[in-house]
Amino acid sequence: MPGANLDEPYLLTRYTSTALRRSKQYAPIYHSVPLSSADAEAKVDDLVLLTTQGEGIELYNTNDQKLLKSWTCSPDVSFACSAVYIKTDAAERVFAVVQGGNEISEEDSARVLWQWNEATTAKTVSTSLVNGNVSTKTEHKFSEPIYALECDPRYPSKLIMVSKAGNITMFDTHTMHQITSASATQKYNVAWACLLPSHEHRTYLPYSSISSASALLLTAGESTNAKDCWALHAFLLDFTASQVRHITSIDIKHKFNNPPAAYTFDASSGCLTTLSRIGHLTVHRLHFGTSPREILSLEIRQCLSMTMDPSSSATKTRAKKSEMRTSVAVAAVGDRYVAVLRGRDVGNDVFEHLLTLWDTKYGTLQAEQSVKVSSTGSQLSTRSIYKLCSLPNQALACSISTPSSATNTKSSRPDQQYRTSVLVSSYHCPPLSLLSSMRRLQPSQQKTSAEFDAVGVIPAAQDLVSEGVLQKWQLVLQSQQDREQDVLKKLMAQESAEDFSNLFFHVVERRTNQAIASEGLPSIEELEALNQKNDNAPIFSVATLHNLASLQQEDKLTVEDSESESDSDDDKPRKEKLQDYRQELNAWKKAVNKAEKEQLKALRQQAREQFARPSFSPAFVTAIAHRCFATDSKGGPDLGFWPQQVVVYLITHHFLHSSMVSGGIIKALVDRQSWNMVLSALAHLNDIAESELMWLLSFRFSLSSKFHGTAATDIPTLDHVLAAVISAPRNDIFFQHALRKLDSEQLKYIFTTLNNWMALWNDQEQFEYHMAPLLPNSDVPLPPYTAIVEVLTLLMDAHFATVILTDALHGPLSQLATQMQSDVEDARVLADLKGCLGLFHRKQANVKPRAKKKWEQGIPQYGVEVIHL
């Protein structure tokens, strides 16, 4: 396996900034990773955000080394921490904490937040031009000094502020109102803060115990309990519940009386790495104690402790020289890898800037690069300030700030000038384990093999299709979506229902013709001609009929000649031959007739199955459904726009689903008094909820006090609605739960009606489903007999206590028991025959294979079912 690789850094930009000498905790420059929300189209993997003292905020592209955007400020302005840049689909926001300036007083130091946002509604302070786009700058003040700003890319409306005292506050980015806050159990000065953003692919955080919208915030600082310890504080942020909870605080003892000067955390492995100024590297691993619903505790265990340059601490002289290295930087670059930027003594008081790559599992040096920047003297490099940041595109952004000799000594607040160089170096780190390899596996590149006919073909020795076919398929798909969007815009622009219906059916006709042309399906005229023919009539072509007529005439003449001849013994063989010939001819006629009839039936069945059907995407149908079932300003149905023909077409052709209509399609159709469409929806749609079925039945009960027909002629009778509800697709478990809403009077009517229906079924001479009796005074067939029995069983299970305690229900139930008595007796007799026919079944299992060869008839299969009511 190849080792780690670290490319030679190249210069991105160079500054000559100014920082106050009295504010040594602030750096001349900060750089951070830009954030992009899930709905943003642009990617920010190759971008880096630079926050420079006296310059402003700049957004660079590391690939082409170009400045994309900048938010400038006056030279006297200094920043307290890295700015936050997040890009959403609606706007771009930039947040920066101002540490000082001519307009900033000492009391407001690090308490002022500047926000650049094009859509902001707060008080506008000034307006600046950002690459030709006008953006507003808003100023906000807070009571506590701010140490760091954090933001989750999945929740750009929540901004996290970390104060210098260790308080965590969540703000709304639109109004900058405080949502919630939390603080540690003890006061401390924050020296480092890191947010682990919520991510669906992150594997280290225990998302089985916490919400997927949770993030972990770690802060570090000096411990108040012991002098030789530093403290780690963990907070859990829930963005959906808008909560911040402090988990724990842990004191960690540092080595050689040198506290950590740089921190970094690798979220994929859970390793916290600290680096002191003398080059001592310590790696700790975080372990969570969880419950089924939350994180209860946090434990930290040391995995590695080493010194990068052992000779530097061997003697006091070396140690004193090492104290001159006022800055070190460390950044996690992958699973068990860290990058370190620091100065190294090469002898004769000459120092160099060194960028190294270490693995934290074994503590070995993997790669190093000497960074060369312009400097006026070697002594200045000992007081350099380093910053290091890992970018998503496997690159490191490092900045080296060296102080210059030019100092303004006349001012009461002397300033120190720094020359800052920002460099970018690409890296490659091989995985240290199989789990690391699977976690860090990059997407495969597109293959450039031979062309294929369709996307999805997986030939031997190749696991991807060709690039040309995939691009062609994507272009075709994109063009279809664009055309569909154009059609949808024209449909939504129609104000009248008639124009909307005409345009919709014009689109349907055009899509149907396209389906016929593309799939090679039979046209509608051919289908109508096929359906007009009778399946049972013998069908012959003209040539076949002519051949059969000639054969019949020849047979007739042959028979007449044979009968006119003498009946001598010599003619008997000839008569037998003629008789055999006649039988063969009749058998051939029957075979031809049967073959052509079966061929025609197969062709007709294939034509019915391949009926040309237009293709519409679910998004298109959903938009059409929302337009058809429009509502007015009060939330009621818009009766002025009701394209009934379009809705009927969508229902009968199985395009529409009940979930596409707000509140369910049944209630929407009833509000528009479209009862015929309600019955059609019950017959064609499969996703109507059982609660909607029960609501329809209860609503129809409420239309008449006597539970019979109403004066309105367009409203179906209660028996018709009950039959449609029983025959509709349903889930028995949810339907039984919905049946509990019926009261005793409704149960009495249903029991009586089902009793009458069972009597009609029992009066039938042939007990077959395709000969179902009709409802009284109607042409609507009854539900199947088994469906009636199933509904009765569900009603008894749901209302058993009500049936026992209500005297009015005992009469209908006694009638039902009488109706079911004959069925129970038949089931008992068939169950008794099961043992007697056991031997016959075993023999029939051996007879069936032989019967297929010898043209024998088998015993038809049957089933026995015992129904307990």
ZAMARGU-4260 file (C-alpha; in steps of 0.2 Angstrom, whole numbers, plus 5000, padded with zeros to 4 digits):
<rodrens>
0) 5000/5000/5000 | 5008/5017/4995 | 5012/5029/5010 | 5005/5046/5013 | 5009/5060/5002
5) 5010/5079/5005 | 5012/5090/4990 | 5023/5105/4989 | 5013/5121/4995 | 5008/5134/4983
10) 5005/5152/4986 | 4986/5157/4986 | 4988/5176/4992 | 4999/5187/5003 | 4994/5201/5015
15) 5003/5215/5025 | 4991/5217/5039 | 4991/5226/5056 | 4987/5219/5073 | 4988/5227/5090
20) 5003/5222/5100 | 4993/5222/5117 | 4981/5209/5110 | 4992/5194/5108 | 4978/5182/5108
25) 4972/5187/5091 | 4980/5181/5075 | 4983/5192/5060 | 4973/5180/5049 | 4959/5167/5051
30) 4953/5155/5038 | 4939/5143/5039 | 4928/5131/5028 | 4913/5139/5019 | 4897/5131/5023
35) 4883/5126/5010 | 4866/5121/5015 | 4857/5105/5008 | 4846/5116/4996 | 4860/5126/4989
40) 4865/5122/4971 | 4883/5127/4972 | 4897/5117/4980 | 4910/5125/4992 | 4922/5110/4993
45) 4936/5120/4984 | 4933/5137/4993 | 4942/5144/5008 | 4936/5159/5018 | 4950/5171/5024
50) 4947/5184/5038 | 4961/5196/5038 | 4965/5210/5051 | 4964/5227/5042 | 4958/5220/5026
55) 4941/5211/5028 | 4934/5195/5023 | 4938/5186/5006 | 4932/5170/4998 | 4945/5161/4987
60) 4944/5147/4976 | 4959/5135/4979 | 4959/5127/4962 | 4961/5142/4951 | 4968/5154/4965
65) 4955/5167/4961 | 4946/5179/4973 | 4927/5176/4971 | 4920/5188/4983 | 4926/5200/4996
70) 4918/5210/5011 | 4930/5225/5014 | 4932/5235/5029 | 4943/5250/5035 | 4961/5246/5039
75) 4958/5250/5058 | 4946/5236/5060 | 4951/5219/5068 | 4942/5203/5070 | 4941/5192/5085
80) 4938/5175/5077 | 4935/5167/5060 | 4920/5173/5050 | 4906/5162/5046 | 4900/5161/5028
85) 4885/5150/5023 | 4877/5149/5006 | 4858/5144/5004 | 4847/5143/4990 | 4839/5160/4994
90) 4854/5171/5000 | 4872/5171/5006 | 4876/5176/5024 | 4892/5181/5032 | 4894/5184/5051
95) 4910/5192/5058 | 4914/5197/5076 | 4923/5214/5077 | 4937/5215/5090 | 4942/5233/5088
100) 4942/5248/5077 | 4940/5267/5077 | 4921/5265/5079 | 4922/5251/5092 | 4925/5256/5110
105) 4935/5246/5122 | 4919/5241/5131 | 4912/5234/5115 | 4927/5224/5110 | 4922/5207/5104
110) 4904/5211/5108 | 4899/5218/5090 | 4893/5206/5077 | 4893/5212/5058 | 4881/5202/5047
115) 4880/5204/5028 | 4864/5198/5021 | 4855/5203/5005 | 4837/5199/5012 | 4840/5206/5030
120) 4826/5216/5037 | 4835/5223/5052 | 4842/5241/5054 | 4854/5244/5040 | 4870/5252/5045
125) 4879/5253/5028 | 4879/5246/5011 | 4894/5238/5002 | 4897/5232/4985 | 4901/5213/4984
130) 4906/5208/4966 | 4893/5219/4958 | 4879/5214/4970 | 4873/5226/4983 | 4873/5218/5001
135) 4867/5226/5017 | 4878/5226/5033 | 4869/5224/5049 | 4877/5227/5067 | 4872/5218/5082
140) 4878/5220/5100 | 4879/5207/5114 | 4883/5208/5132 | 4897/5195/5133 | 4913/5195/5123
145) 4912/5182/5109 | 4926/5169/5106 | 4920/5159/5091 | 4905/5158/5079 | 4898/5141/5073
150) 4884/5136/5061 | 4877/5119/5055 | 4876/5118/5036 | 4860/5108/5038 | 4852/5121/5049
155) 4858/5138/5042 | 4844/5148/5052 | 4853/5144/5069 | 4869/5152/5074 | 4879/5146/5088
160) 4890/5159/5098 | 4903/5153/5111 | 4908/5167/5123 | 4925/5169/5131 | 4917/5163/5148
165) 4911/5147/5140 | 4893/5151/5138 | 4884/5143/5123 | 4870/5153/5115 | 4859/5148/5100
170) 4852/5163/5089 | 4840/5165/5075 | 4850/5171/5060 | 4835/5180/5053 | 4830/5190/5068
175) 4846/5188/5079 | 4834/5184/5094 | 4841/5172/5107 | 4833/5155/5106 | 4841/5145/5120
180) 4858/5145/5130 | 4868/5134/5141 | 4884/5136/5152 | 4896/5124/5160 | 4896/5121/5179
185) 4912/5131/5181 | 4918/5147/5174 | 4934/5146/5162 | 4942/5155/5148 | 4939/5147/5132
190) 4954/5143/5122 | 4947/5132/5108 | 4929/5128/5101 | 4924/5115/5088 | 4907/5110/5082
195) 4903/5093/5075 | 4889/5097/5063 | 4875/5085/5061 | 4877/5073/5046 | 4867/5058/5040
200) 4883/5049/5035 | 4893/5052/5051 | 4896/5036/5060 | 4905/5041/5076 | 4891/5050/5086
205) 4878/5038/5093 | 4863/5043/5082 | 4854/5028/5088 | 4852/5037/5105 | 4850/5055/5099
210) 4841/5064/5086 | 4848/5065/5068 | 4847/5084/5070 | 4859/5084/5084 | 4877/5091/5084
215) 4891/5090/5097 | 4900/5106/5102 | 4917/5104/5111 | 4926/5118/5120 | 4943/5118/5130
220) 4952/5130/5142 | 4961/5131/5158 | 4955/5121/5172 | 4949/5130/5188 | 4952/5115/5199
225) 4970/5112/5196 | 4985/5122/5189 | 4993/5108/5179 | 4976/5103/5170 | 4966/5108/5156
230) 4947/5106/5155 | 4936/5099/5141 | 4918/5103/5140 | 4905/5095/5129 | 4888/5101/5124
235) 4874/5093/5114 | 4864/5104/5102 | 4847/5099/5096 | 4842/5110/5081 | 4824/5103/5079
240) 4820/5105/5098 | 4831/5121/5099 | 4840/5115/5115 | 4858/5116/5121 | 4862/5104/5135
245) 4879/5103/5144 | 4885/5084/5145 | 4900/5085/5155 | 4917/5093/5160 | 4933/5083/5161
250) 4950/5089/5168 | 4965/5082/5159 | 4983/5084/5165 | 4996/5090/5153 | 5013/5084/5151
255) 5030/5093/5155 | 5020/5108/5163 | 5016/5114/5145 | 4997/5116/5142 | 4991/5113/5124
260) 4993/5127/5112 | 4982/5119/5098 | 4968/5107/5097 | 4959/5097/5083 | 4945/5084/5083
265) 4942/5070/5070 | 4924/5066/5070 | 4926/5050/5060 | 4936/5042/5073 | 4932/5052/5088
270) 4950/5056/5092 | 4955/5073/5100 | 4972/5078/5097 | 4982/5092/5107 | 4999/5099/5103
275) 5010/5110/5115 | 5022/5123/5110 | 5037/5111/5113 | 5030/5099/5101 | 5022/5086/5113
280) 5007/5077/5104 | 4993/5069/5114 | 4979/5059/5107 | 4963/5055/5117 | 4948/5045/5111
285) 4930/5050/5116 | 4918/5037/5122 | 4899/5040/5125 | 4888/5033/5138 | 4871/5032/5131
290) 4853/5027/5135 | 4840/5023/5122 | 4835/5041/5121 | 4850/5052/5125 | 4869/5054/5129
295) 4871/5052/5148 | 4890/5054/5150 | 4906/5056/5141 | 4923/5047/5144 | 4940/5052/5137
300) 4954/5039/5136 | 4972/5043/5131 | 4978/5033/5115 | 4995/5041/5111 | 5007/5053/5119
305) 5023/5057/5110 | 5036/5071/5107 | 5039/5076/5089 | 5056/5083/5092 | 5064/5074/5107
310) 5080/5083/5107 | 5071/5100/5109 | 5067/5095/5127 | 5083/5086/5131 | 5092/5101/5139
315) 5086/5117/5146 | 5094/5127/5133 | 5084/5118/5120 | 5069/5121/5130 | 5072/5139/5132
320) 5074/5141/5113 | 5058/5131/5110 | 5048/5143/5121 | 5052/5156/5107 | 5040/5146/5096
325) 5025/5156/5100 | 5013/5147/5089 | 5009/5129/5083 | 4994/5123/5072 | 4987/5106/5070
330) 4972/5100/5060 | 4964/5083/5058 | 4964/5078/5039 | 4956/5060/5040 | 4954/5044/5050
335) 4969/5044/5062 | 4979/5057/5053 | 4984/5075/5058 | 4994/5089/5050 | 5005/5100/5060
340) 5012/5117/5056 | 5027/5123/5067 | 5044/5130/5066 | 5060/5119/5068 | 5077/5124/5073
345) 5090/5118/5059 | 5105/5125/5069 | 5115/5141/5070 | 5099/5151/5075 | 5091/5147/5059
350) 5073/5142/5059 | 5061/5135/5045 | 5043/5133/5043 | 5038/5114/5043 | 5022/5106/5037
355) 5021/5088/5043 | 5009/5074/5042 | 5007/5061/5056 | 4997/5046/5060 | 4989/5045/5077
360) 4988/5027/5078 | 5006/5022/5078 | 5014/5040/5081 | 5025/5039/5065 | 5029/5053/5053
365) 5021/5050/5036 | 5027/5065/5026 | 5034/5083/5028 | 5036/5098/5017 | 5047/5114/5021
370) 5037/5129/5018 | 5047/5144/5010 | 5040/5161/5012 | 5049/5178/5010 | 5057/5184/5026
375) 5069/5198/5031 | 5078/5188/5043 | 5079/5171/5052 | 5076/5178/5069 | 5058/5184/5064
380) 5053/5166/5060 | 5054/5162/5078 | 5039/5173/5082 | 5029/5167/5068 | 5010/5164/5070
385) 5003/5148/5061 | 4986/5144/5056 | 4980/5128/5048 | 4964/5122/5041 | 4958/5106/5032
390) 4947/5108/5017 | 4935/5095/5010 | 4944/5093/4994 | 4959/5084/5003 | 4969/5100/5004
395) 4977/5110/5018 | 4976/5129/5019 | 4990/5136/5030 | 4995/5154/5034 | 5011/5160/5041
400) 5012/5177/5048 | 5029/5184/5052 | 5031/5201/5061 | 5041/5215/5052 | 5053/5227/5059
405) 5042/5242/5055 | 5033/5247/5071 | 5023/5263/5075 | 5031/5269/5092 | 5024/5286/5092
410) 5006/5280/5095 | 4999/5277/5112 | 4994/5260/5106 | 5009/5254/5097 | 5004/5242/5082
415) 5014/5227/5075 | 5014/5224/5057 | 5013/5206/5050 | 5017/5199/5033 | 5005/5185/5030
420) 5007/5171/5017 | 4992/5160/5013 | 4997/5143/5005 | 4988/5127/4999 | 4995/5110/5000
425) 4986/5094/4993 | 4988/5078/5003 | 4984/5059/5002 | 4982/5048/5017 | 4980/5029/5014
430) 4968/5020/5026 | 4975/5012/5041 | 4962/4998/5043 | 4948/4990/5033 | 4935/5000/5042
435) 4944/5016/5038 | 4945/5011/5020 | 4926/5008/5019 | 4923/5024/5027 | 4934/5035/5016
440) 4930/5026/5000 | 4929/5039/4986 | 4916/5038/4972 | 4921/5029/4957 | 4926/5038/4941
445) 4916/5037/4926 | 4921/5023/4914 | 4926/5027/4896 | 4923/5009/4889 | 4912/5004/4874
450) 4895/5011/4871 | 4880/5001/4877 | 4862/5001/4871 | 4854/5006/4888 | 4858/5012/4905
455) 4859/4999/4919 | 4868/4985/4908 | 4881/4977/4919 | 4892/4966/4907 | 4906/4954/4913
460) 4922/4962/4920 | 4914/4979/4920 | 4904/4987/4935 | 4898/5003/4927 | 4890/5008/4910
465) 4899/5019/4898 | 4900/5038/4900 | 4891/5041/4884 | 4876/5031/4887 | 4874/5039/4905
470) 4876/5057/4898 | 4863/5053/4884 | 4851/5046/4897 | 4853/5062/4908 | 4851/5073/4893
475) 4835/5064/4888 | 4828/5065/4906 | 4832/5083/4908 | 4824/5087/4892 | 4808/5078/4897
480) 4807/5086/4914 | 4809/5103/4905 | 4795/5100/4893 | 4784/5094/4908 | 4788/5110/4917
485) 4783/5120/4902 | 4767/5111/4900 | 4763/5113/4919 | 4766/5132/4918 | 4753/5133/4904
490) 4741/5123/4913 | 4743/5133/4929 | 4740/5149/4919 | 4722/5143/4914 | 4709/5152/4925
495) 4693/5143/4919 | 4690/5125/4921 | 4685/5122/4903 | 4701/5129/4896 | 4711/5119/4909
500) 4702/5103/4904 | 4704/5106/4885 | 4722/5109/4887 | 4725/5094/4898 | 4716/5082/4886
505) 4726/5089/4872 | 4742/5085/4882 | 4735/5067/4885 | 4731/5064/4867 | 4749/5070/4862
510) 4757/5059/4875 | 4746/5044/4870 | 4752/5046/4852 | 4770/5047/4858 | 4768/5031/4868
515) 4760/5022/4853 | 4775/5028/4842 | 4789/5024/4854 | 4783/5007/4861 | 4775/5000/4845
520) 4758/4998/4853 | 4742/4995/4842 | 4732/5011/4838 | 4716/5015/4846 | 4707/5011/4830
525) 4714/4993/4830 | 4710/4990/4848 | 4692/4995/4844 | 4691/4984/4829 | 4698/4969/4840
530) 4685/4972/4854 | 4670/4972/4842 | 4674/4954/4837 | 4666/4939/4846 | 4678/4928/4855
535) 4667/4913/4853 | 4664/4914/4834 | 4676/4903/4823 | 4687/4914/4813 | 4695/4910/4797
540) 4704/4920/4784 | 4698/4920/4766 | 4711/4908/4760 | 4707/4896/4774 | 4688/4896/4771
545) 4691/4893/4752 | 4702/4878/4756 | 4690/4871/4768 | 4675/4873/4756 | 4685/4863/4742
550) 4689/4850/4754 | 4671/4848/4760 | 4665/4847/4742 | 4678/4834/4737 | 4673/4824/4753
555) 4655/4825/4748 | 4658/4819/4730 | 4669/4805/4736 | 4656/4799/4748 | 4643/4799/4734
560) 4653/4790/4722 | 4657/4777/4735 | 4639/4774/4739 | 4634/4772/4721 | 4646/4758/4719
565) 4643/4740/4723 | 4644/4734/4741 | 4655/4720/4737 | 4668/4713/4749 | 4682/4721/4739
570) 4675/4738/4742 | 4675/4737/4761 | 4693/4742/4763 | 4690/4757/4752 | 4675/4762/4763
575) 4685/4761/4779 | 4699/4772/4771 | 4686/4785/4766 | 4679/4784/4784 | 4696/4787/4791
580) 4699/4801/4779 | 4683/4809/4785 | 4688/4808/4803 | 4705/4815/4800 | 4698/4830/4790
585) 4686/4834/4804 | 4700/4833/4817 | 4710/4844/4806 | 4696/4857/4805 | 4693/4857/4823
590) 4712/4860/4826 | 4713/4874/4814 | 4697/4882/4822 | 4704/4880/4839 | 4721/4887/4835
595) 4715/4902/4826 | 4703/4906/4840 | 4717/4904/4853 | 4728/4915/4843 | 4715/4929/4842
600) 4712/4928/4860 | 4730/4930/4864 | 4732/4944/4852 | 4717/4953/4860 | 4723/4950/4878
605) 4740/4957/4873 | 4732/4972/4865 | 4722/4975/4881 | 4738/4974/4892 | 4748/4985/4880
610) 4735/4999/4879 | 4744/5015/4875 | 4744/5025/4892 | 4752/5042/4893 | 4767/5044/4905
615) 4766/5057/4918 | 4778/5060/4933 | 4772/5059/4951 | 4776/5078/4953 | 4766/5082/4937
620) 4751/5073/4944 | 4753/5080/4961 | 4753/5098/4954 | 4738/5094/4943 | 4728/5087/4959
625) 4733/5103/4969 | 4726/5114/4955 | 4710/5103/4953 | 4706/5103/4971 | 4710/5121/4974
630) 4703/5131/4989 | 4697/5148/4992 | 4704/5161/5004 | 4693/5154/5019 | 4700/5136/5016
635) 4684/5129/5008 | 4683/5121/4991 | 4684/5133/4976 | 4668/5129/4967 | 4672/5141/4953
640) 4686/5130/4947 | 4681/5112/4946 | 4687/5102/4931 | 4677/5086/4934 | 4682/5077/4918
645) 4701/5079/4922 | 4698/5072/4939 | 4688/5057/4932 | 4701/5053/4920 | 4715/5053/4933
650) 4704/5042/4945 | 4699/5029/4932 | 4717/5028/4924 | 4725/5026/4941 | 4735/5041/4940
655) 4728/5050/4956 | 4731/5044/4974 | 4721/5050/4989 | 4738/5056/4997 | 4740/5069/4984
660) 4724/5078/4990 | 4725/5088/5006 | 4714/5080/5019 | 4710/5065/5008 | 4701/5063/4991
665) 4684/5057/4999 | 4681/5072/5009 | 4687/5084/4995 | 4674/5075/4983 | 4660/5076/4996
670) 4663/5094/4999 | 4661/5097/4980 | 4645/5086/4980 | 4653/5074/4967 | 4645/5058/4973
675) 4647/5048/4957 | 4666/5052/4958 | 4666/5046/4976 | 4660/5029/4971 | 4672/5028/4956
680) 4687/5033/4968 | 4682/5019/4980 | 4682/5007/4965 | 4699/5012/4957 | 4710/5019/4971
685) 4720/5008/4983 | 4727/5020/4995 | 4711/5027/5003 | 4713/5027/5022 | 4701/5016/5032
690) 4697/5032/5043 | 4691/5040/5026 | 4680/5026/5023 | 4672/5027/5040 | 4670/5046/5038
695) 4661/5043/5022 | 4649/5030/5030 | 4646/5041/5045 | 4643/5057/5034 | 4630/5047/5024
700) 4621/5041/5040 | 4620/5059/5045 | 4611/5065/5029 | 4595/5055/5034 | 4587/5053/5051
705) 4580/5036/5045 | 4596/5030/5037 | 4587/5028/5020 | 4587/5038/5004 | 4587/5057/5004
710) 4577/5069/4993 | 4592/5073/4983 | 4593/5062/4967 | 4612/5064/4964 | 4616/5057/4982
715) 4617/5038/4981 | 4607/5027/4994 | 4615/5022/5010 | 4615/5004/5004 | 4625/5009/4989
720) 4638/5018/4999 | 4639/5003/5012 | 4642/4991/4997 | 4655/5002/4990 | 4664/5004/5007
725) 4664/4985/5010 | 4670/4981/4992 | 4684/4995/4993 | 4702/4989/4996 | 4707/4990/5014
730) 4717/4984/5029 | 4707/4974/5041 | 4717/4979/5056 | 4715/4998/5053 | 4697/4995/5047
735) 4692/4986/5063 | 4699/5001/5073 | 4689/5013/5062 | 4673/5003/5064 | 4673/5007/5083
740) 4666/5025/5079 | 4649/5017/5075 | 4635/5019/5087 | 4622/5006/5092 | 4609/5013/5080
745) 4621/5013/5065 | 4626/4995/5070 | 4608/4989/5070 | 4605/4996/5052 | 4621/4988/5046
750) 4617/4971/5054 | 4599/4972/5046 | 4606/4976/5029 | 4620/4963/5029 | 4606/4950/5034
755) 4596/4955/5019 | 4611/4953/5008 | 4615/4936/5014 | 4597/4931/5011 | 4599/4937/4993
760) 4615/4927/4991 | 4607/4911/4999 | 4592/4912/4987 | 4604/4911/4972 | 4603/4895/4962
765) 4621/4895/4958 | 4633/4901/4971 | 4645/4910/4960 | 4653/4927/4961 | 4650/4933/4943
770) 4632/4930/4946 | 4630/4941/4961 | 4613/4948/4965 | 4608/4966/4963 | 4604/4978/4977
775) 4585/4981/4978 | 4578/4994/4966 | 4596/4996/4958 | 4608/4989/4946 | 4623/4989/4958
780) 4629/4971/4962 | 4630/4965/4980 | 4648/4963/4988 | 4655/4946/4988 | 4648/4934/5001
785) 4665/4932/5009 | 4667/4951/5011 | 4650/4952/5020 | 4656/4938/5032 | 4673/4947/5035
790) 4664/4963/5039 | 4652/4954/5051 | 4667/4946/5060 | 4676/4963/5061 | 4660/4971/5068
795) 4658/4958/5081 | 4677/4960/5086 | 4676/4979/5088 | 4658/4980/5096 | 4657/4964/5106
800) 4653/4972/5122 | 4640/4984/5114 | 4632/4969/5105 | 4630/4960/5122 | 4623/4975/5132
805) 4611/4982/5118 | 4594/4973/5117 | 4590/4981/5101 | 4604/4972/5092 | 4599/4955/5098
810) 4585/4953/5085 | 4596/4956/5069 | 4610/4945/5077 | 4597/4930/5079 | 4592/4932/5061
815) 4611/4932/5056 | 4613/4916/5066 | 4599/4908/5057 | 4607/4913/5040 | 4624/4906/5045
820) 4617/4890/5052 | 4617/4881/5035 | 4634/4887/5031 | 4641/4881/5047 | 4633/4864/5044
825) 4640/4863/5027 | 4658/4867/5034 | 4656/4854/5047 | 4651/4841/5034 | 4666/4845/5023
830) 4678/4845/5038 | 4672/4828/5042 | 4676/4822/5024 | 4693/4828/5026 | 4699/4812/5034
835) 4689/4801/5023 | 4697/4808/5007 | 4715/4807/5014 | 4719/4791/5005 | 4711/4798/4989
840) 4722/4813/4990 | 4738/4803/4992 | 4733/4792/4977 | 4728/4808/4967 | 4745/4815/4969
845) 4753/4801/4960 | 4739/4800/4947 | 4741/4818/4941 | 4758/4817/4932 | 4752/4801/4923
850) 4735/4809/4919 | 4743/4823/4910 | 4751/4811/4898 | 4736/4800/4895 | 4723/4814/4893
855) 4714/4809/4909 | 4703/4821/4919 | 4709/4825/4937 | 4698/4829/4952 | 4696/4848/4953
860) 4704/4856/4968 | 4693/4863/4983 | 4696/4871/4999 | 4687/4870/5016 | 4685/4885/5027
865) 4676/4885/5044 | 4669/4903/5049 | 4667/4907/5067 | 4654/4921/5070
</rodrens>
